[in-house]
Amino acid sequence: MPHQKLDELRLDLEEYEQLHSNAKRPRVQEMILKEISRVRHEITQLETTAASQTAPPSATPTVYEENITNYAWDQSDKFMKMYLTLSNLDQITQDSIQATFTSRSVTIKIQFPNKVSTLHIARLCEDVVPKECYCKKKSDYVLVMLKKSDVGKTWSYLTEREKKSKELKKPKLDEQEDPGDSLTKLLKNMYDDGDDEMKRTISKAFYESQKKQGLGDFPSNF
């Protein structure tokens, strides 16, 4: 039905235009022009409606969520600095980054065209000052600045979970064991868990200690 009406209006318009070209009196010409304008407007409305009905529905882009788990950090006397290295940062602006801070938590949401990348740390290792924390978009990473509540204090860890995990792994001296044996066991655990530099340091210290005491080589139980 809309197409039939549209065809009829186009025929009307064509005839009105012919009448206008043949009209001699100004008042008649003016009346015909008004009718031409009205018909043209109606045709335009019908064409717009028909186009919207036949156009394919716009595809809704799939947006997925990802958690940011890999990051680097550093610190100064005043700030803990987090570096979130992400790809396609050229697709977003600073306004695409939403940051929420509390005294012990940080949440960063980064809205890309097809995904939302989120960093969430529920418990930081130490307190921060939320009002003075911020984040800033760089060319290839997002910088998160956490203002230390205790300025000048060095954080051994960034998160409370990391701190507890490391402390659980720390070897402890057995008070009921012989002090010498307990110390040896402690150093052995440190040697086993340490990196190459730690192992060299412990080996050198033991060697020099044994040499001074005339006890010989590095203990065989290490």
Buried (B, 14 or more C-beta within 10 A) or exposed (E): EEEEEBEEBBEBBEEBBEBBEEBEEEEEBEBBBEBBEBBBEBBEEBEEEEEEEEEEEEEEEEEEEEEBEEBEBEBEEEBBEBBBEBEEBEEBEEEBBEBEBEEBBBBBBBBBEEBBBBBEBEEBBBBBBBEBBEBEBEEEBBEBBBBBBEEEEEBEBBBBBBBEEEEEEEBEEEEEEEEEEBEBBBBBBBBEEBEEEEBEBBEEEBEEEBEEEEEEEEEEEE
